[in-house]
């Protein structure tokens, strides 16, 4: 459950993490921040790679339509 097919659009190495921008099948874009390991055995994604996005329920937040999520 809560798994969606996606395609990697872009990755940016940030040192302790990698930012991965993904396009879902419906055209939506999702950005994930993946923590890099100290061992250096992190997966490498390249643009165009097919992946599966897992959205665990405990990590999701539902925002009201038009909400910026900044509490303002």
C-alpha positions as CSV (number, residue, x, y, z in Angstrom):
1,X,0.0,0.0,0.0
2,X,1.0,3.6,-0.5
3,X,3.4,2.8,-3.3
4,X,3.4,4.7,-6.6
5,X,5.5,4.3,-9.8
6,X,7.7,7.3,-10.6
7,X,10.5,8.5,-12.8
8,X,13.6,10.3,-11.4
9,X,13.9,13.8,-12.9
10,X,16.9,15.1,-11.0
11,X,19.2,14.4,-8.1
12,X,21.2,16.8,-6.1
13,X,23.9,15.6,-3.7
14,X,23.8,17.7,-0.5
15,X,26.5,16.0,1.6
16,X,24.6,14.2,4.3
17,X,21.5,13.8,2.1
18,X,20.5,13.6,-1.6
19,X,17.5,15.6,-2.9
20,X,15.6,13.5,-5.4
21,X,12.9,15.1,-7.7
22,X,10.4,12.5,-9.0
23,X,7.6,12.7,-11.5
24,X,4.6,10.4,-10.6
25,X,2.5,8.7,-13.3
26,X,-0.2,11.4,-13.0
27,X,2.3,14.1,-13.8
28,X,2.6,15.3,-10.2
29,X,6.1,16.1,-8.9
30,X,7.4,14.9,-5.6
31,X,10.7,15.8,-3.9
32,X,12.3,13.5,-1.4
33,X,15.2,14.1,0.9
34,X,17.1,10.8,1.3
35,X,19.7,10.6,4.0
36,X,23.2,9.4,2.8
37,X,24.9,6.6,4.8
38,X,28.3,6.9,6.4
39,X,29.4,3.7,4.6
40,X,29.0,5.3,1.1
41,X,26.8,2.4,-0.2
42,X,23.9,4.7,-1.0
43,X,21.8,3.9,-4.1
44,X,22.5,6.1,-7.1
45,X,19.6,7.3,-9.2
46,X,20.0,8.8,-12.6
47,X,17.5,10.9,-14.6
48,X,15.0,8.7,-16.3
49,X,15.3,5.8,-13.9
50,X,12.0,4.1,-12.9
51,X,11.5,3.8,-9.2
52,X,8.7,3.2,-6.7
53,X,7.8,5.9,-4.3
54,X,6.7,4.7,-0.8
55,X,4.6,7.1,1.2
56,X,4.3,5.8,4.8
57,X,1.1,7.0,6.5
58,X,3.0,8.2,9.6
59,X,5.1,10.6,7.4
60,X,2.2,12.2,5.5
61,X,0.5,15.5,6.4
62,X,-2.8,16.6,4.8
63,X,-2.9,20.4,4.1
64,X,-6.0,22.4,3.4
65,X,-6.3,23.5,-0.3
66,X,-4.2,26.6,-0.8
67,X,-2.3,26.1,2.4
68,X,1.4,26.9,2.4
69,X,2.1,24.8,5.5
70,X,4.0,27.6,7.1
71,X,1.5,28.3,9.8
72,X,0.6,31.7,8.5
